[in-house]
Structure formats: structure tokens, C-alpha cells
């Protein structure tokens, strides 16, 4: 390793393909190699994203099927690599990394990343696991929160925590490139000029958090309008959502294609993207939809969408309710000029979250923690 480079050890349980994992990979792959030398330690080598790691990043797999059994291996890696900065995201791995640093007696700066609004999720701060998380957060040199709403919630829950807000990095150029890749599952919708219906798209894990039940109830109130809804994703609520669509008599107007490894052709083909979530940490998928030029309707849920969307300018915001979704959807379905105006304005918004911008903010944080100018 060249002299003067700062070692950054990233710790993750795996690379199964969630938003946290994609964000960490974007950061690792794009750190300035003239200043930082990243390495990645995984508890286990599961996940389709392993192949996205740059070849110049040393990868260590501890072979631990459970997080707690990774502790001793993590301590060994900290002692062997002697990093300047330790970085983890997600609460369980973050606590484990704090504990491993203490056992290894490392002087590395500890940077942990919080991506959830746990109060909005209904998780009380007094549970044993949350008390342990608070202990790690208060000992960290910085806790990176991916939205101002998460930042505020983290301070309220855990007390004296050194927080900083850095939004999710979004690989704008990569998304645009993958939107043109039609080698995998792609929508078979008619072209925009030929189709009689407005194509509505929602993307996410099929869970209560994402509010797809609210969305189905909302479109049921708009059955007199020309729309078709696609909900892209998998999850435990799949059967319940299918039943809801069937009982509403909408089984022929709502599609559930499942999980798409490359969802971006769907974004590019959609007329309207809908985020109906009850809560979020940031709302990464909104930015991905904007990159592809979809008109966006998002709930004002805690936290994140109102930090991305400027209501009426580059998208629409609505209350977290069936009534709120009905109002926003009606406007976007009947008014093609509104859709076109929001779509045109939206493509400029993702520049605020593009990888070079966000990675630069992380590098500034790392420099500050290490006492660099």
C-alpha cells in the first residue's frame, strides 16, 4: 500500500442485495484511491452483489453463519489490517464492530451508518437490543444518518450521539446504462403513444412498511380512470395483496411480476412511479425513478421523501392515507401535461445524490475524523 493512504475497513454480514448493501458498495468502489485504501470483511459470502465489488478491494470472508460467531474473526482482521477507520451499516453489525474494536484495543475511528427511522417503525428504544445499539452509537466517532428525519430520530432515541446527515449515493450513470439492458425480465407494455392506460409502477419489498395495501385501495377508488398498476417485488405480504386485488375485482389491472434483478427498464417505461410507504429511511427508489424520467407521487412519510421531492415542482407529495394517494393519482392520471412537466423537472434532481457528490461528503467526514485539512 502506498504511504499516506488511509485504511478503511468495511464490515457487512453479507451482500444479499438490499439498499444498505448497494450503498456500501457504491462508497467502497468510488473512494479516491489516491487517498483511501478500502477493504471489505463479510461474515458470510452470500448475495448476488459480491460480483459488483471492484477487483482492487481486498475481501475477507469470515465464514460465520450467525453474526455473533463473527466476533473473533472480526477482531483478528482489525488487528491484522490496522485500519484508520472502521465502517459498518445496519444496527447488528454496527454493534459487533464497536465491540470488536474495543476487544482489539484499536484506535481506529468508528463510523456507523443508520438507515432507518425506528420510531416510525414502532420499535421502542427501551428493548435490550436497542439499548446495546445506543451504547455503540454513543461511543462511535460519527453516526451517519441517511436523512434529516433519521438524524432527528437517532438523537431522540439514543441521546448524546455525534450524528451527520449524508444521503444515499445513487449511481446515476449506472442506472441509465442498466435501463437500456433488456436481457432480463422487462415490461411488455405498449409504447407510450399506443397504450390507452397510464402505467403506474410501485417497487419494493411486499411488506406493511411499503403501504401497497393503501395503494390498492386507492386505485380501487379510481376504477373509472384509465390506469394499470404494476407492483414489482417479493415479500411476506404477497398472498394478502393478491387477495386484496382479487376481492376488489382488479386482478386484471394489477400485476405482480415478482423480483426483477434489474428494475430500471420498468422505471424507464412507466408513466408514474408511486411510493406509498408508511415509513422510510430515505426513499432511494424515488431518486432511481427520477433518473429514468418517471413522474413521481410519494407519501410524506417519515423520513426522506420530502427531502427528495419538491412538491409540485419535480413530483407530488401526499399524506400517508388512501385519500392522499387517491388525490395525487387522480391528478397524474388525468393530466398528461402535469406528468410531462414533473417528469422533465425530475431528471435534474438526482444530481444532488449522485455517487461523486455523496462519496465526496463521506471523504470529507473521514478527513475530519482523522484530523486532515
C-alpha positions as CSV (number, residue, x, y, z in Angstrom):
1,X,0.0,0.0,0.0
2,X,1.3,3.4,-0.9
3,X,2.5,5.6,2.0
4,X,0.0,8.1,3.2
5,X,-3.1,6.1,2.3
6,X,-5.8,5.8,5.0
7,X,-7.1,2.3,5.5
8,X,-10.9,1.9,5.7
9,X,-12.2,-1.4,6.8
10,X,-15.9,-2.0,5.9
11,X,-17.8,-4.7,7.8
12,X,-21.1,-6.3,6.4
13,X,-22.9,-9.5,7.3
14,X,-23.3,-10.3,3.5
15,X,-24.2,-8.8,0.2
16,X,-27.7,-10.1,-0.3
17,X,-28.9,-7.1,-2.4
18,X,-30.6,-4.6,-0.1
19,X,-30.3,-0.8,-0.2
20,X,-27.8,-0.7,2.6
21,X,-25.5,-3.2,0.7
22,X,-25.8,-1.3,-2.6
23,X,-24.9,2.0,-0.8
24,X,-21.8,0.5,0.9
25,X,-20.6,-0.9,-2.4
26,X,-21.1,2.4,-4.1
27,X,-19.0,4.0,-1.4
28,X,-16.3,1.3,-1.4
29,X,-16.0,1.2,-5.2
30,X,-15.7,5.0,-5.6
31,X,-13.5,6.1,-2.7
32,X,-10.5,8.1,-4.0
33,X,-7.7,5.5,-4.3
34,X,-5.1,8.2,-4.1
35,X,-6.2,8.9,-0.5
36,X,-8.0,5.8,0.8
37,X,-7.4,2.1,0.7
38,X,-10.7,0.3,1.4
39,X,-11.1,-3.4,2.4
40,X,-14.3,-5.4,3.0
41,X,-14.9,-8.0,5.6
42,X,-18.0,-10.2,5.3
43,X,-19.4,-12.5,7.9
44,X,-20.5,-14.8,5.0
45,X,-20.1,-14.6,1.2
46,X,-23.9,-14.8,0.4
47,X,-25.5,-12.4,-2.0
48,X,-25.6,-11.5,-5.7
49,X,-23.8,-8.2,-5.1
50,X,-20.5,-9.8,-4.3
51,X,-19.6,-9.7,-8.0
52,X,-20.1,-5.9,-8.1
53,X,-17.1,-5.3,-5.7
54,X,-14.1,-3.8,-7.5
55,X,-11.2,-6.1,-8.1
56,X,-8.7,-3.9,-6.2
57,X,-10.7,-4.2,-2.9
58,X,-9.3,-6.9,-0.6
59,X,-12.2,-9.2,0.5
60,X,-12.2,-11.3,3.7
61,X,-15.0,-13.8,4.3
62,X,-15.2,-15.0,8.0
63,X,-17.4,-18.0,7.2
64,X,-19.8,-17.2,10.1
65,X,-23.4,-18.2,9.5
66,X,-24.5,-16.1,12.6
67,X,-23.4,-12.6,13.4
68,X,-22.3,-13.3,16.9
69,X,-19.9,-16.0,15.8
70,X,-18.1,-13.5,13.6
71,X,-16.7,-11.5,16.5
72,X,-13.4,-13.3,17.0
73,X,-12.7,-13.3,13.3
74,X,-13.5,-9.6,13.1
75,X,-11.2,-8.9,16.0
76,X,-8.4,-10.8,14.2
77,X,-8.9,-8.7,11.0
78,X,-8.8,-5.4,12.9
79,X,-5.5,-6.4,14.5
80,X,-4.1,-7.7,11.1
81,X,-5.2,-4.8,8.9
82,X,-4.7,-2.0,11.5
83,X,-7.3,0.3,9.8
84,X,-7.6,4.0,10.4
85,X,-11.4,3.9,10.0
86,X,-13.9,1.2,10.8
87,X,-17.3,1.4,9.0
88,X,-20.5,-0.5,9.2
89,X,-24.1,-0.1,8.4
90,X,-27.2,-1.8,10.0
91,X,-27.6,-2.0,13.7
92,X,-26.5,-5.6,14.5
93,X,-23.2,-5.4,12.5
94,X,-22.6,-1.9,13.9
95,X,-22.8,-3.1,17.5
96,X,-20.5,-6.0,16.6
97,X,-17.9,-3.7,15.0
98,X,-17.9,-1.5,18.1
99,X,-17.4,-4.5,20.4
100,X,-14.6,-5.9,18.1
101,X,-12.8,-2.5,18.2
102,X,-12.9,-2.5,22.0
103,X,-11.6,-6.1,22.2
104,X,-8.9,-5.4,19.7
105,X,-7.9,-2.2,21.5
106,X,-7.9,-0.4,18.2
107,X,-7.6,3.3,17.9
108,X,-9.4,3.4,14.6
109,X,-12.2,5.9,14.2
110,X,-15.6,4.2,14.3
111,X,-18.2,5.4,11.7
112,X,-21.6,3.7,11.9
113,X,-24.5,4.3,9.5
114,X,-28.2,4.4,10.5
115,X,-30.7,4.0,7.7
116,X,-34.0,3.6,9.5
117,X,-36.5,5.7,11.4
118,X,-37.0,3.2,14.2
119,X,-39.6,5.2,16.0
120,X,-41.7,5.4,12.8
121,X,-41.3,1.6,12.6
122,X,-42.8,1.3,16.1
123,X,-39.7,-0.1,17.8
124,X,-39.3,1.2,21.3
125,X,-35.8,2.4,22.4
126,X,-36.0,0.6,25.7
127,X,-35.7,-3.0,24.3
128,X,-32.4,-4.8,25.3
129,X,-31.2,-4.8,21.7
130,X,-31.9,-1.1,21.2
131,X,-30.1,-0.3,24.5
132,X,-27.0,-2.1,23.1
133,X,-27.3,-0.2,19.8
134,X,-27.5,3.1,21.8
135,X,-24.3,2.1,23.7
136,X,-22.4,1.6,20.4
137,X,-23.8,4.8,18.8
138,X,-22.7,6.9,21.8
139,X,-19.2,5.5,21.6
140,X,-18.9,6.0,17.8
141,X,-16.9,8.9,16.3
142,X,-19.8,9.5,13.9
143,X,-23.2,8.0,13.1
144,X,-24.1,8.8,9.5
145,X,-27.9,9.2,9.1
146,X,-29.2,9.0,5.5
147,X,-31.9,11.7,6.0
148,X,-32.5,14.6,8.4
149,X,-35.6,12.7,9.7
150,X,-33.4,9.7,10.6
151,X,-30.9,12.1,12.2
152,X,-33.5,13.7,14.4
153,X,-34.9,10.3,15.4
154,X,-31.5,8.9,16.2
155,X,-30.7,11.8,18.5
156,X,-34.0,11.5,20.3
157,X,-33.7,7.7,20.8
158,X,-30.1,7.3,21.8
159,X,-29.1,10.6,23.4
160,X,-25.6,12.1,23.0
161,X,-24.8,10.8,19.6
162,X,-22.4,12.5,17.1
163,X,-24.6,12.4,14.0
164,X,-24.2,13.7,10.5
165,X,-26.6,13.5,7.6
166,X,-25.3,12.1,4.3
167,X,-27.9,10.9,1.9
168,X,-27.8,7.6,-0.1
169,X,-25.4,7.6,-3.1
170,X,-27.2,6.9,-6.3
171,X,-25.2,5.7,-9.4
172,X,-27.0,7.9,-11.9
173,X,-24.8,6.8,-14.9
174,X,-25.1,3.1,-13.9
175,X,-28.9,3.3,-13.6
176,X,-29.2,5.0,-17.0
177,X,-27.0,2.3,-18.6
178,X,-28.9,-0.6,-17.0
179,X,-32.2,0.9,-18.0
180,X,-31.1,0.1,-21.6
181,X,-30.3,-3.5,-20.7
182,X,-33.2,-5.6,-22.0
183,X,-31.6,-9.0,-21.4
184,X,-33.6,-9.8,-18.3
185,X,-37.3,-9.6,-17.4
186,X,-38.7,-6.4,-18.9
187,X,-42.2,-4.9,-19.1
188,X,-44.3,-5.9,-22.1
189,X,-46.3,-2.7,-22.0
190,X,-47.3,-1.0,-25.3
191,X,-45.3,2.1,-26.2
192,X,-46.5,5.4,-24.5
193,X,-48.2,6.6,-27.7
194,X,-50.0,3.4,-28.3
195,X,-51.2,2.4,-24.8
196,X,-54.7,3.5,-23.7
197,X,-53.8,3.3,-20.0
198,X,-51.4,5.3,-17.7
199,X,-48.8,2.8,-16.5
200,X,-48.4,3.1,-12.7
201,X,-45.3,1.4,-11.1
202,X,-44.5,0.7,-7.5
203,X,-41.4,-1.1,-6.4
204,X,-40.3,-2.6,-3.1
205,X,-40.5,-5.5,-0.7
206,X,-44.1,-6.6,-0.2
207,X,-44.4,-5.7,3.5
208,X,-46.7,-3.4,5.5
209,X,-44.0,-0.7,5.5
210,X,-44.4,-0.1,1.8
211,X,-48.1,0.6,2.0
212,X,-49.1,-1.4,-1.1
213,X,-52.4,-2.2,0.6
214,X,-53.1,1.5,0.8
215,X,-52.2,1.8,-2.9
216,X,-54.5,-1.0,-4.0
217,X,-57.4,0.5,-2.0
218,X,-56.6,3.9,-3.6
219,X,-56.7,2.6,-7.2
220,X,-59.9,0.7,-6.4
221,X,-61.5,4.2,-6.0
222,X,-60.2,5.2,-9.4
223,X,-61.5,2.2,-11.4
224,X,-63.3,4.6,-13.8
225,X,-60.0,6.1,-14.9
226,X,-57.6,4.5,-17.5
227,X,-54.7,3.1,-15.5
228,X,-52.8,-0.2,-15.0
229,X,-50.7,-0.9,-11.9
230,X,-47.5,-3.0,-11.6
231,X,-46.1,-3.8,-8.2
232,X,-42.5,-5.1,-8.6
233,X,-41.1,-7.1,-5.7
234,X,-41.4,-10.0,-3.4
235,X,-42.2,-10.4,0.3
236,X,-44.4,-11.9,3.0
237,X,-47.5,-9.9,2.1
238,X,-47.6,-11.3,-1.5
239,X,-50.6,-13.6,-1.0
240,X,-52.6,-11.0,1.0
241,X,-52.0,-8.3,-1.6
242,X,-53.1,-10.7,-4.4
243,X,-56.3,-11.5,-2.4
244,X,-56.9,-7.8,-1.9
245,X,-56.6,-7.1,-5.6
246,X,-58.9,-10.1,-6.4
247,X,-61.6,-9.1,-3.9
248,X,-61.6,-5.6,-5.3
249,X,-62.1,-7.0,-8.8
250,X,-58.8,-5.6,-10.0
251,X,-56.9,-8.8,-10.7
252,X,-56.8,-7.9,-14.4
253,X,-55.5,-4.4,-13.8
254,X,-52.8,-5.0,-11.1
255,X,-49.7,-7.1,-12.0
256,X,-47.3,-8.7,-9.6
257,X,-44.3,-9.8,-11.7
258,X,-42.1,-10.6,-8.6
259,X,-38.5,-9.5,-8.1
260,X,-36.5,-8.1,-11.0
261,X,-32.7,-8.1,-10.6
262,X,-32.6,-5.1,-12.9
263,X,-35.7,-3.0,-12.3
264,X,-34.6,0.0,-14.3
265,X,-36.2,-0.8,-17.6
266,X,-39.5,-0.9,-15.7
267,X,-38.8,2.6,-14.3
268,X,-37.9,3.9,-17.8
269,X,-41.2,2.5,-19.3
270,X,-43.5,3.8,-16.5
271,X,-45.6,6.9,-16.7
272,X,-46.0,7.3,-12.9
273,X,-43.9,6.0,-10.1
274,X,-45.7,5.7,-6.7
275,X,-44.1,5.4,-3.3
276,X,-46.9,4.6,-0.9
277,X,-44.8,3.9,2.2
278,X,-45.9,4.3,5.8
279,X,-42.2,5.0,6.7
280,X,-38.8,5.1,5.0
281,X,-35.2,5.9,6.0
282,X,-34.6,7.9,2.8
283,X,-36.6,6.7,-0.2
284,X,-33.7,5.7,-2.5
285,X,-36.2,4.3,-5.1
286,X,-37.7,7.7,-5.6
287,X,-34.3,9.0,-6.9
288,X,-34.0,5.9,-9.2
289,X,-37.4,6.7,-10.7
290,X,-36.4,10.3,-11.3
291,X,-33.3,9.2,-13.1
292,X,-35.5,7.4,-15.5
293,X,-37.9,10.2,-16.0
294,X,-41.0,8.9,-14.3
295,X,-43.5,11.4,-12.8
296,X,-43.3,10.7,-9.0
297,X,-46.0,10.6,-6.4
298,X,-44.7,9.9,-2.9
299,X,-46.2,9.9,0.6
300,X,-44.9,12.4,3.2
301,X,-43.9,9.5,5.4
302,X,-41.1,9.7,7.9
303,X,-38.4,10.0,6.7
304,X,-36.9,11.1,3.4
305,X,-39.4,11.7,0.6
306,X,-39.9,15.4,1.5
307,X,-36.1,15.8,1.4
308,X,-36.0,14.5,-2.2
309,X,-39.2,15.7,-3.8
310,X,-40.2,19.4,-4.1
311,X,-43.9,19.2,-4.1
312,X,-45.4,20.4,-7.4
313,X,-42.0,21.0,-8.9
314,X,-40.3,17.7,-9.6
315,X,-43.0,15.4,-8.1
316,X,-46.1,15.3,-5.9
317,X,-46.3,14.6,-2.2
318,X,-49.4,13.4,-0.4
319,X,-50.5,12.3,3.1
320,X,-49.9,8.7,4.2
321,X,-53.5,7.7,3.5
322,X,-55.8,6.2,0.9
323,X,-57.4,9.6,0.4
324,X,-54.0,11.3,-0.1
325,X,-53.0,8.7,-2.7
326,X,-56.3,9.0,-4.5
327,X,-55.9,12.7,-4.9
328,X,-52.4,12.5,-6.2
329,X,-53.1,9.6,-8.5
330,X,-56.2,11.2,-10.0
331,X,-54.2,14.4,-10.8
332,X,-51.4,12.4,-12.5
333,X,-53.7,10.0,-14.4
334,X,-56.0,12.7,-15.9
335,X,-53.4,15.4,-16.6
336,X,-50.8,14.3,-19.1
337,X,-49.3,17.9,-19.1
338,X,-48.7,17.6,-15.4
339,X,-47.0,14.3,-15.8
340,X,-44.8,15.7,-18.6
341,X,-43.8,18.7,-16.5
342,X,-42.9,16.8,-13.4
343,X,-41.0,14.2,-15.4
344,X,-38.9,16.9,-17.2
345,X,-38.1,18.6,-13.9
346,X,-37.3,15.3,-12.1
347,X,-34.3,14.3,-14.2
348,X,-32.3,17.2,-12.7
349,X,-32.9,16.2,-9.0
350,X,-30.7,13.1,-8.8
351,X,-27.6,15.1,-9.3
352,X,-27.8,16.0,-5.6
353,X,-27.5,12.3,-4.7
354,X,-25.1,11.2,-7.5
355,X,-22.2,8.9,-6.3
356,X,-19.3,11.5,-6.8
357,X,-21.2,14.1,-4.7
358,X,-22.1,11.7,-1.8
359,X,-18.7,9.9,-1.8
360,X,-17.1,13.3,-1.6
361,X,-19.2,14.1,1.6
362,X,-18.0,10.8,3.1
363,X,-14.4,11.6,2.3
364,X,-14.7,15.0,3.9
365,X,-16.1,13.2,7.0
366,X,-13.2,10.7,7.1
367,X,-10.7,13.5,6.7
368,X,-12.2,15.5,9.6
369,X,-12.2,12.4,11.9
370,X,-8.5,11.8,11.0
371,X,-7.5,15.4,11.6
372,X,-6.8,16.1,7.9
373,X,-7.5,19.5,6.4
